């Protein structure tokens, strides 16, 4: 049997994603010694935040006021509760929601600016709501530097901290169990995967910051909210986000709730350069594209259009007979509207290059469209509709897509466009014009024109893609883990996605979008303050 290497610190943090990094920073600020453990190697510190786009739903910020947006915690909470659909039992999720809307302007926006982070000078309007109200006003703030910039900020702050000698990293370590001593959690035990050596980390407090379950596709299916999970899913999280620490916390009496609530996305394609099985890219669906089923029929009767209720789109697509859909558009639409979520495919935002970003916004992001044309077989470009349909069917190895259906779908939509805005009788056209009324969306949403008049044409084959867990380990407002009777487990905390971004499910059924990175900030800071 291998000898166990022991170490001791005041605080042991399991998970070096952005919640773990911020918790470590805030504990160092208070003079605490910290051990930060992660299954990744050092080059991947920051976890999913490294690849995140960097959007945050923030309430009552100076940037909102400069843009004439009248927001308030009361309005935001009303919107939040509408989307969340909390039950009477969701006491801690609701209290975390109240905390979020009251504190994000100061505890996230102003605090991050004080750390040197900057936000893009515009606020976007997402998740406006379909059948229930969503964001009544624009709240989506985007970090210059994306999530990667946020990670770099806090790794630099940790490296240069006056108490940096009180911080130990343990990378490449899989945590297998929590240690209990005298009725309290007193550390954890893990394995260094490179050589199989055993490590034991002792501490007064243990913080779980290991992310959610959405990197484990079987767990996603096991906890699927609707009746039938899709047969085919892409992984937009990471296999290390497998929910194992949730199970370990449960073994020690912790309450894990609402794992059926997830924030998945509707427009995934296989990553052209995958790093793990089923690795996917999450596209931001074009508002002006026609969303079609496997045969080429337009999905309806209410057309699918992004920006209103992502959860509802996922539900409807999950009920299709085939586990995929198509978006049909042309190059004109793609150049203005097509985008991919995350740092990797937004280099100008990631690297804070304002002029190239403005140039692509105003003149079209032809660079990204050409890149996907070259890299992805799921992104099909053709000069004519017959050629497009032929290549769509070739990708599938069948003849499900009917040219007659595609031509009829395009002609019907284009005839409506040609009648002029005073006679538009299509919900997608009405919603496009609603989106264009907000100046930030107008820059990224095309004025309607007949689709068939502007080749080349593009078809994108899409699948559902996982991303974030909205449920998780239940916590109080100090991020202390609660047992099934609602009592704190001595010595144990949970932050970020592991805690459902607070309370085991602060967002409820749906998110107002952008509540994740900011939820990591709030829960991590709350844990450090409680630890003292």
Beta strands, then each sheet from edge to edge (+ up, - down):
strand 1: 4-14
strand 2: 34-38
strand 3: 55-57
strand 4: 119-124
strand 5: 140-143
strand 6: 167-171
strand 7: 173-181
strand 8: 184-192
strand 9: 198-208
strand 10: 256-257
strand 11: 262-270
strand 12: 280-284
strand 13: 290-292
strand 14: 325-330
strand 15: 339-340
strand 16: 379-382
strand 17: 457-469
strand 18: 472-473
strand 19: 480-482
strand 20: 488-494
sheet 1: 6+ 2+ 1+ 9+ 8- 7+
sheet 2: 6+ 2+ 1+ 9+ 20+ 19-
sheet 3: 3+ 5- 4+
sheet 4: 10+ 18-
sheet 5: 13+ 14- 17+ 11- 12+ 15-
sheet 6: 13+ 14- 17+ 16-
end
